[in-house]
Amino acid sequence: MFDRVLIFLMGMLLLLGSGAAQQSSTADTPGANESSGTLLKVQMQERVSSADARNGQTLRGQLTEAVTLEGRAFAVGAPVTVTVVAVAKAGEINSAGELSLQVEAVGQEEVLSDVIVILGKEGTRELGDSAPAKGTEAVVEAKSVLTFHVVPLGLANRERRLGQEKRLEAAGAVGAGLLSVE
């Protein structure tokens, strides 16, 4: 019993130590805190549904709040390009429809954002362990406001130019968002 407790405590110390090391290495990276984690609030200009969306489809949006990316200011209403990165109709993979969106550009500035996953509502189950009936499609209505976390591509390129071992990747840098639409 004592051995198990000791192993557990050692594991926790290692986990905490690695997290602290990650934070300090990010803080020491030139420009790491400059634009990382910028929030983009995007009002969608068109309706999109998992029923008819296609992978790679480009959607239009606009900023609802002014932001600064890489020292460049973007006003409210600046155009935003959003891409459908994955889509599944209701009943295809899961009961509910699923729609994954990512910001590609604000104005002419290319950016790297997290991927937001919008889910429809799962269908009902006849029995507790039975497969659910077909659910609803994932839908984003026109004029809906979505929030993305953005790291400008210039920051990712700067890290690569500095020859650092750490790579800035969409998943590792900002994490994925998850939304549920009813």
Number of C-alpha atoms within 10 A of each C-alpha: 5 7 8 9 10 11 11 11 12 12 12 12 12 11 11 11 11 11 11 11 11 10 10 10 11 13 12 10 12 12 15 17 14 14 17 18 17 18 16 23 20 27 22 23 17 13 14 19 20 25 17 10 18 17 14 13 13 16 18 17 24 23 23 18 15 13 18 13 21 16 9 8 11 17 14 14 15 18 19 25 20 22 20 21 18 18 23 24 23 24 18 11 11 18 22 23 26 28 28 23 25 24 28 20 18 22 16 11 15 17 21 23 29 24 25 22 20 23 25 25 18 19 17 14 12 10 8 8 7 9 13 17 16 19 19 22 26 27 21 20 14 14 14 13 18 17 16 22 22 24 27 22 18 16 22 20 12 14 18 14 9 10 9 10 8 10 13 17 14 16 11 10 18 20 14 17 15 11 13 12 14 12
